[in-house]
Amino acid sequence: MKLVSSFLSVAVAATLLLGGCKGKDGDPGPAGATGAPGTAGAPGPTGQNLTGNITGFVNPVDEFGSPVAKAGVTVTVDNLTPAVSATTDVDGRYTLLNVPSGTYNLTYSRPGLATFKRFAFGHIGGAVASYLGTFTLSQVSQLLVGLSASTFANSNINIGLSFSSAPPRTSFPVALFASLSPNLTPLTGTPLVVTNFTTTPATTNYQAAFSVGRANLNNAGFPSGSTIYLAAYGSTSSTSAYVDPATGRVVYPALNPVPSNVVAVTVP
């Protein structure tokens, strides 16, 4: 019996000794292959695309700023399919119906009136209509202008305007453009003056005169000693103008499309 007990004691001690003496771990094995990518989840829900109305007023005027009939001006949302447009009523009001939310360009037009563009109007949509306020749209000028110019005293260019018949009013608007090229237009020339002038009666015509200073010409990009070309256009009391974002140039849609004669003059 003692012999068995002694044997068990030795066995237990050997087991405890072996259990307490842990051998050194081996180096880790190579990494396993990367698993295949998981399946993409279903797309999330699309946000709400609101539609709503756009409303406003147009105030048409003649070339001298006096009101004319308000009905019949077409207002169009550019580049929408299907097209969305509306026509003003006798009060000048228009409503563009069910326009999706977004940023739009608008065009205002009526025969005899200038065609005007409004860019980057933000429309939210929804139950409350977007309001564009009141926009004044002018007739196209009918005023035909004759032009003369001369350098004076090394400081100014004197400008003379003439008309084969009396303008409808003694105060009238004219726009003067300059360029280094004789083939100037309002789109290629630099505007020097866009303002109202007053006629003075003469024997055979009506005339107006003003001057453009050397500093103004230099600041407009025309150095002293250079030859520039001038042309005048009948303008409007309510000068409609906008910047075309495609070119960065100012557009004057109400100018008479027929210019004066082109005059060459040296910058003092």
Secondary structure, DSSP 4 states (H G I P E B T S, - for coil): -HHHHHHHHHHHHHHHHHHH-PPPPPPPPPPPPPPPPPPPPPPPPPPP--EEEEEEEEEEE-TTS-B---TT-EEEETT-SS-EEEE--TTSEEEEEEEESEEEEEEEE-TTBPPEEEEEEEE--SSSPEEEEEEEEEBPP----EEEEEEETTTEEEEEEEESS--SSSEEEEEEEEESSSS--TTTSEEEEEEEEE-EE-SSSEEEEEEEEHHHHHHTT--TT-EEEEEEEE--SS---EE-TTT--EE-TTS-SS----EEEE--
